[in-house]
Amino acid sequence: MTAAEPVTGEPAPGRRPARSTTRTTTPTATPLDLAARIADPETRIVVCCGAGGVGKTTTSAALALAAAEAGRTVVVLTIDPARRLAQSLGLEELDNEPRRVEVPEADGELHAMMLDMKRTFDDIVAAHSTPERAEQILANPFYQSLSSSFAGTQEYMAMEKLGQLRASDQWDLIIVDTPPSRSALDFLDAPNKMSRFLDGTMIRLLMAPSRAGFRFASAGFMLFSRIVSKILGGQLLRDISAFVSALDTMFGGFRERATATYELLRRPGTWFVVVATPEPDALREASYFVDRLSSEGMPLAGLVLNRTHPPATTALSATRAEGAAEEVQESRADGADLAAAALRVHAERMQLATREQHLADRFTSAHPEVAVRTVPAAAGDVHDLDGLRVMGEALTGPDADTPTGTPRTRVLPARRG
């Protein structure tokens, strides 16, 4: 693609593209200063979201480690059940309670945990009901199914746990690693989903026998229950009715806490970080997240473009490297084959970097207001604190502090008209 070509669009078949009379400039993204975000004492929550397989868990852990080393008291909460976070932090396993991670010479503290949605639900029941009522609810078969596998429960419990962590004031920074794919933002819908669930016709009918104001409707309820019994089975209906009756006094608190946490995510002190890789599908998902956060009025810090492949030098183009490789090989001098191979590797790396930069430029053209930080791909899997520290430096280092001097907003230097 030449500098005069548009970022998107193709010429009509069989026609030569018209030569532009003006030269365009490369889209310029604002630098994403994550070091300032995590060091700022006003920043209390950072939410990392993005498609699956883009490195959200590693990004969350690296940011948490960098914040702890900057003097913050940090807890990183993963909603992804994979074990990568525990392994990279040197822990055997993670559970529903924060565990201290030993970080030698850190000025702050680092803790980590993994959401257990059933245990979180159990804790809510125990905390907001009498011991007798809690025992009744916990033993209910419908509750046992709801708390472990019901659609939407994970997102609501994530909202609950985040609210608990923030209310405790034990940590001055909470970093949330969300589930993969678009469901990562489903917890934003938790308050509305809870309201729709509680205000639903079936729930209100199931509550009717336990509410004095509905006792005169018992004949209608009996007709309703006979119909539903044929569909669901009598025992399941009795389990659901008993569960709803037992939770009747708790529903208001559920809704209020979810709404309060939702509002917390919109207030100053919270930042969302969208993570993507330089691939079309991942950046398409990133665009979805950016648009959704904007529509919800959520504060977006910017985009982390992870696993990029910057070349060792940008002084030699792919075309010149390929030509030089041919000349060197034809010379048949000592070491010619090795030199030609190295030149071809550089040419391939330049081509890959050009492709990645093209995709990044398309994203920036569509979202010019979104700050960007590129992070080079690691040589291998990140599985310990040293690896996380290297990634943390890439996430928080000075914008121009790279081997080639290319700003961390880009994979390749910008081309100007």
Protein Blocks (a to p, Z undefined) as FASTA:
>chain_A
ZZkbcfbdcddehiacdddfbdcdddddddddfklmmmpmklmbdcddddehiopmmmmm
mmmmmmmmnopacddddfbfbfklmmmnopabdcfbdcddddehiabdcddddddfklmm
mmmmmmmccfklmmmmmmpmklmmmmmmpghklmmmmmmmmmmmmmnomacbdcddddeh
jklmmmmmmmmmmmmmmmpmklmmmmmmmpmklmmmmmmmmmmmmmmmmmnopklmmmmm
mmmmmmmmmmmmmmmmmmmmmmmmmpghiacdddddddfklmmmmmmmmmmmmmnopacf
bdcdehiacdfbfkbcfklmmmmmmmmmmnopghklmmmmmmmmmmmmmmmmmmmmmmmm
mmmmmmmmbccddddddfbdcfbfklmmmmmmmmmmcfklcfkopafkbmbdcddZZ
